[in-house]
Amino acid sequence: MFREHAGWRLPALFALILIGGLVEAVGILTLLPLLSAAVGDTADNPFAASVVTVLQSAGVAPTILNLLLVIVVAFALRGFLVFISTYFMSIIVVDIRRRVQSDLTRRFGEMELSYYVNQTAGWFNNILIAEVARFVASMRSFSLLSVSVINALVLLPIALSMKPEVTLTIFVVGGLTLISMRGIIGRTAVYSREQTRLQGRLNSTFIQLIQSFIYLKATGSTRSANQHVINSIQSLSRTELRIRKLAAIIVSVKDPIAVIVLAGFIYYEVEILGGSLAEVIVVALVLYRMLTQLVSLGPQLQVFNQTIGGVFAVREVIADIEPHLEPGTHGARADLDQPLSAENVSFSHGETAILHHLDAVIRPNETVGVVGESGSGKTTFFHLLTGMLRPNDGEIRIGDTPYRDLDMAELRNQIGYVTQDPVIFDGTAADNISLWQCTPDDEAGMEQVRAAARLARCDGFISELGNGYATEVGDRGVRLSGGERQRIAIARELYKNPRLLIFDEASSALDAHSEQYLQDSIESMHGERTVLIITHRLASVRDCDRIYVFSDGRIVEEGSFETLFHTPGSRFRSMCTEQGITA
């Protein structure tokens, strides 16, 4: 999966690491004739003589100064290559984070409604931020793991040529060390996946706590809600502590193993066999470098497995969401100057039938009301009109073109949507109206923002805010009243100048004064654009050209307010009576 995201850059990184390892080997080998000359055993050391021969064939006289220069140049070049490879690794990691997060963001934007409703806000946040960060950390750990393997392999031929028996012993020790750590490393991978699950649950729980702050505070329910979050924190902390404990075990044994093996080697070579001190020092240095690379594989594998849960999480999400992506942006352009019609439309969610054989027509520039009790199918009808749900039977058309032949993204660009709980972002009033499409110094764009605000009857109160249109409104518009939030939401839809504007229970949470502002805004659009009002408050549809009455997933009545109200025994009249509405 790393190769899939890194492409050619991964083998290029490995090539840089290999070159750096070879340069380091040159510097280490040059130490041998230098030390041999220092202790006066050059003639008795055939390996040192071989190194001198190689240097002479390269035109380098084996003087102390030249040997020192070779060592300095080799390690300076090694340092430069380490810098290049480390920085190149950072470029790869940062770019992979950007690519993965951008790809997930695009996929989340294109997912079907059915997939979205089965997830939580915390889950999406955890995947995009925390799990991608762990994915990237896993990539970095994999790269460092590769550095250790490559460096060990570069030093292996040198060590084998100098002390083959000892080198093989070192590899056996390193292999046994990794095998002994296998159980710990495996448990870490399991805990890592558990950490992913618990982190997602914590994010979801905490977001719900913050979003419900006012309710929880007002009802004295913060203690139980806080405890629920704290329980999630404690579960996550216990899992993280298990991972760190296993990591501490592995890190603690790395240096002792390396030192014990090397101490035994030096004692055996010098005291028992009486070997050349210069050769022993160089071999010890090579073996130490190789042994530390081998022994460090355990801790690096541990770190890799600490973050591997992010790799699994990202990979599973990409695979899981793929079948739930909406079709690409192709198809005919939706012409909302044509009638929008539902023809014998039925919809079921699993085994539960929600809509039954609907027939409805919304003509251009009409104001149409959709009324009915909660659970009658009104909002599902909206989801069908916007293409977020598809009917199990029947057809929705614009003119003569079925929805399945339309470019749905282009259709939705022509639709505005105002909900009962208006969507307000943490930003300025202008940002919320334009959705960050214009900046304060974009005068033409700001004039369009102000024009939309005037149509939505919110230019007045925005101008009176501390910084006018540049005023920060707070998370979810916490610094605004309910009516102000609703009017800014309407202004945002008018800013995009939609051909179809849908109000879904938009007035149900408003006071009488704010509701009148809303009604005035809707009335000002009458005949200029198509407006659909979905509501259970019948006073909101008094001026509609046509009203559809929903009941148990069916359209049971259709007509104007006057016609339906004056029809004896009509369901609409009964609903009006219940709400105290008269003709």
N, C-alpha and C positions, 0 to 999 in steps of 0.2 A: 504493500500500500504506500510505503514511503517513496518507492521508485515512481509510482504512479503520479505522485504530487511533485516530487523533486525533479523528475525527468533526467536529462543529461547531466545536471549539476551534481548528482550524487556520485557517479563514477569520476567526475572531474575532481570532486573533493577527495575521494580516495586516492587519486593519482597524486595530488598535492601532498597528502599525508605520507605516501610511499616515498616520494622524492625527499621529503624532510627526514624520514627514517634513514634513507641511504646516506644522506649528507652527515647525519649524526654518526652513523657507523664509520665513515671516513675519519671523522674527528677522533673517535674513540680509538680506532686502530693506529692512528698516528701517535697516540700516547705511548704505544709499546716501544718503538725504537728510542723515543725520548727518554723514557724511564730506564731502558736498558743501558743507554749511554750514560745516564746519571749514576747507575750502580756498577757500570763497567762490565756487563756480561753480554754485550752485543754479539760477540763472536760465538758464544755458547747458546745463543737463542735463535734457532732456525726460523721461527715465525717472525721475529723482529727483522731478521735479515731479508725475509720475503717482502715485508712491508717496505724496507729500504730500497729493494730492487724495483718495486712498483713505482715508488716516488722518483727514482733515478730515470726510469723509462719515460716518466712524464716530464723530465727536465728539471726536477727539483733536487738539488744537492741536499744530502741528509745532515745538514748542520743544525745545531740547536736552534738558531734563529729561524731557519726555514721551517723546521718542524713546528716551532711555536706559531709561526705565521699560518701554517696549514691548519693547525688546531683552531686558532682564533677565527680564521676565515670560515672554516667549516661550521663552527658553532654560531657565528654571526649569521651565516646564511640559513642555518637551521632555525635561528630565532625569527628571521624574516619570514621563512616559510610557515612557521607556526602562527605568526601574526596573520599571514594571508589566508591560511586554511581556517583559522578560528573566525576571522572576519567573514570569510566566504560561507562558513557554516551558519553564522548569524544571519547573513543575507538570505540563505535558503530557508532558515527557520521562520524569519519574519515574513517572507514572501508566502510560505506555506500557510501561516496563520491567516494572512490576508486572503489568500485564495479560498481556504476552507470556510472561513467565516462569511466571505462574500457569496460562496456557493450555497451555504446553508441559508443565508438570508434570502437569496433568490428562491430557493426551494420552499422556504416557509411562506414566501409571498405567493407562490403558485400552487400551494397545496389545496386540496378540496376541503370544503366545509366539514365533511364527514370525518376527516382525519383531525382537523383542528379541535373539534368538540370533544375528542377523546383524550386530549392532552391538557396540561395546565400551563399557566404563564410562567411559573417557576421552572417547569421542565424545559420549556423553550429557552429561557434565560440561562439555565445551567448548561445546556448543550452548547449554545453559542459562545458563552464566555468561559465557564470553568472547564468543561470537557475538551473544548478546542485547545485551551491552555495546556491541559494535560497531554493531549495529542501531540502538541508541539514539543513539550518537555520530553515526551517519549522519543520523538524524532531526534532531539539533541542527545539523549542518552544512547540511542542506537548509534549515532555518529561517534560518540566518545568510545563506545564499545568497539567500534570498528577501528578507531585509532590504536587502541591497545592491541588488537589482534594483528593489525598490519605491522606495528612496531616490533612485536614479538617475532613475527615471521621474518622480518628484515634481519634481526639479530641472530636468528636461529642458525643460519649457515656459518656465521662467524664462530659462534659458540661450538658448533659441531666440529668444525675444522680444528679448533684449539683443544677442546676437552669433550670428546663425544660421549664418554660414559657419564660424566657429571651432567652434561646437558640433558641427556635422556632421563637422568634421575630427577632433574629439575622439572621436566615436563610431566613425569609421573606424579611428582608432588603436587604440581599445579592442577593436574587432572583430578587427583584424589580430593584436593581441596574443593574443586567445583562440584564433584559428585557429592561430597559431604554437605554442601550448601544447597543441593537441589531441592530438598524438602522445604527449606526456609524460603527459597526463591519461589517455589510453586505456591506456597501459602500466601506470599505477598501478592501474587497475581490475583488470587481469589479475593483477598481483602481489598485490592484495588477496584475490582468490579463492584464489590459491596459499597465502597466509598462513593462510586459514581451514583448508585441508587440513593444512598442516604443524602448526598449533596443535593440531588434533584429534589428530594422530599423537603429538605430544609429550605431551599430557595422558594419552592412553591408555598410552603407554610408561612414564611416570613413576608412574602409579597402580599398574601391574603391578609396578614396581620396589619401591615401598613395601610393597605387599601381600605380596611374596615376600621381604621383608628377612631374616627369620630363616633361610630356606632358603639364600639367597644368601650370607649371612654365614657360616653353618655349613659350607658347601661351598667357601668361598673363591672364589665366582663373581662377587663384586661388581664386579671390575674390568671384565670383559667386558660385564656388564649396565649398569654405569655408562657405559661407552663408547658403548653403544647409545643411551642417553638423551642423552649429550653430542653425538653425531652429529645427533640430531633437533634439539637446541638450536642447533647450528651452522647447519643448513639453514634453520631459522626466522630466525636472526639475519641470514643473508645476504639473505633476502627482505625483512626489515624495513629493512635498510640500503639496499637498492635503492629502496624506497618513500621513505625519508627523503632520499635523494640527489635524487630527482626533485622532492620538495617543496621542498628548499633551492634548487634552480634556479629554480623559479617564484617563491618569495618574494623572491629576490634581485633580480629585475628590476622588481618592482612600483613602488617609490619612485623609482628612477632614471627610468623612463618618465614618471611623473607630473610630476616636477620639470623634466625636459627640455622637455616639451610646454608647461608653464606659463611657464617662463622665456622660451621663444620667443614665446609670446603676449604677455607683458608688454612685452618689448623691441619687438615689432612695433607694438603699440598706442600706446605712450608715445613711443618714440624716432622711429618712422617716420611714424605717422599723427598724432601729437600729440594723442591722445585725452585725455578727462577722467581725471585721476588717481583721483578718487573712484569713478567708474564702473569703471575698470580694476581697482581693488582688489576691488570687490564682485563683478565678473564673474569675476575670478581666483579669488576664494573659492568662488563657485558652481561654476566649472569644476573647481577642485581637488577639491571635495567629490564632484562627479559623476565625475571621472576616477578618484579613488581607489576609488569604489564599483565602477566598471567594471573597473579593473585588478585589484581584489581578487577579482573573480569567478574568476580563474585559480587563485589559491591556495585559495580556498574550494571550487572544483570538485576540486582536488587532494585536499584533506582529505576531501571527500565520497567520492571514489573510493578513498581509503585504507580507508574503513570500509564501502564498498558490499558487500564480501564478506560481511559479517554480514547484510545485507538479503537477499542471494541465499540464504545458508545457512538462515536462519530460514524464508524463504518456501518453499524446497525441502523442508525437513523437514516443515512443516505440510502441504504438498501430498502428500508421499511417505507420511506416516504415516496420512493420512485413510482410505485403503482398508483399513488394517490395524487400525483401532479395533474393539474388540468392540461388539456391539449394545448399545443403551441398557438401562437398568435397568427393563425391563418384562417381564411374564410372570408365570406362576403362582409362588406361594411353594413352595419345596422343603420337603417334610415328611419329614425323616430318621427319623421314627418308622415309615416305610414301608421295605420292602426296596429296596436299591439293586442294580440288575441290569444286566449287559452281555449283549446278545443278538446272537450271530453278528457280533461286532464285528471289523472289520479296519481296519488303518491303514498307510498308506504315506507315506514321505517322498520326494517326487519319484518316481523309478522304483524306489526301494528299499522292498520290503515289510518291515514291522517286526512287525506283529501279524496273525494269521490266525484268523478265525472263532472269537473268544473267546466263551465262555458262562460267566458267573459270577454268583453272588448273594451279597450281603453283607447279612445281616439285622440289624435294630436290636439294639444292645447286644451283638453278637457280637464276639469277638476273632478276626480272620482273618489268616492268614499268607500272604504271597506270596513264594515262594522260587524260586531259579534262579541259574544262573551269570551273570556279567557279560555284558551284551549280549543277554540272553534276552527283553527287552521289559518288565521289571518297572516301570521308571520311566516308560516311555511309557504304561503302563497307568494309573499315578498321574495323569499329565497329562490323560488322557482322563476320569478320574473327577472331576477338579477343573474340567473344561470348558476348560482352556487349549489342548487339542487337540480336534479333532472327528473322529470316525471317518469313513473313506471309505465304509464299508459297515456295516450293522447299526445297532443302537440302544442307547443307555444310558438307563435309566429310573429314576425314583424312584416306587415304586408303579406306577401306570398312566400317569404323566406323562413323556413324552420330555424329554430335556435341552433340546432346541431350543425347548420351550414354557415353560421355567423362567426365572426371574430369576436369572442366574448370579451376580451380585454378592451377592444375598441368600443363595444357596446357599453361596458361599465364606465368608460370615460365620459359617456353622455348621461350618466345617472348620478343624481345627488341623493344623499340619504341622511336623514335627521332622526335620531333615536330618542327614546325616553330618557336614557342616561347619556347626555351628549359627550362625544369624544373630544376631550381637551388635552393638549400636550403641554409638557413642562417647557415653556418658551414664552415669547412675547405674544401680545395680541395679534400683531401682524403675522408672526410665524404661524399662528393657529389658523388664520384666515387663508394664507397663501400656501400653507404646508411647506414653508422654507423655500418657496420658488422666487422670492424677491428679497432684496436687502434694503436697509433704510436709505441707502444712497441711490436706489433705483426708483427715480421719481415716477416714471411711467407705471412701473409695477405697483408702487405705493398708491397711486391714484386709483388703480383698479381695485386695490384692497379697500380704500376708503369708499369707493362707489358701491362695492358689495356690502360694506357695513351700513351705508345709508339705506340700501334696500332692505336690509335685515333689521332696521331700526336699532342699531347698536352704535352708530357713529357718535352719538351724543355722550353716552356714558364712557366710551373708550377715550374720547378726547379729554374727559375730566379726570382720568387716571393720572397718577403721578408723572409718568413719562409718556402719556398718550399711547400710541400704537406700539411703542418700544417697551411698554410696561410688562414685566414678567408676571404671568398669571398663576404660577405655581403648579405643582404636580396635580394633574386632573382638574385644573382650574380652581384650586382650593381658595384662592383669594377673590373669587367672584361668587355672586349669588347664583341660584339655580336658573333664574330667568336670564341673567347675563350670559351664563355658559350656553344656554340654549340659543340665544340670538347670535353669539359668535359662531356656533356650529352651523346655523343657517347661513351666515355670511360666508363661511368657507365653501358651502355648496354653491352659493350664488357666484362666488369668485370664479369657479370653473365653468359657469354658465351652462348648466346641464339642460338637456332637452326634456328629461323626465326627473322630477323631484319627488322623492318618497318621504313622507312623514310617518314614522312608525311609533305610535303612542307618544308622540312628541309633547303633548300637552298634559299628560296624565299626572306629572309630578309638579306642575306649576300652580302658583297662586292665581287668583282671578286677574290681577293686574298684568302679570307676565303672560298669561294665556291670551289676554286681549292683544298684547303686542304680537304674539305669534299669529293670531287670527288676522290682524292687520297686514302682516307680512305675506301670508298666504293669499289674502284677498288682492293684494297688489300684483300678484302673479297671474291672476285669473285671465285666461284667454291668451296669455303670452307664452306659456310653456305648459307641458303636461304635468299635472300634480296628482299624486296618489296619497290619500290620507287614510292610514290604517289606525283605527281607534275603537275604543269601547265607549268613549264619551260622545254621545250623539250630538251635542250642541256644536261640536267641531265640524260636522258635515252638513250643517244646515244650508250652506250656499253651494254645495257640490252639484255639478251637472247630473251626475248619476251616482247611485249608492248600491253596493252589493251587500246583502245581508248574509253572513255566514252562520251556520249552525251545524255542529258535529261534522265538520269537514265538507259541507255542501253549501252551495249558494241556494238559499231558499226563497229569496226575494230580490227584486231589482227594480229600480225606478228613482225618481227624484224624491227629495225630502217630502214635498207636499203630497205627491202621489202615494207614497208609502204610508205617510202619517194618516191620510184620510181614507185608507183602505180598511174597511171594517174587519176586525179580527186578525189584522196583520201582525206578524211577530215584531216588526219594527215599531208599530204603534205601542205594543205592549212594553217594549224596552224603553220607549220614550216616557211612558207613564211611570215606570219604575224609577226613572231618573228625574221625574218632575218637570219634563219638558212639554210645553204646549206649542200649538201651531202659532 
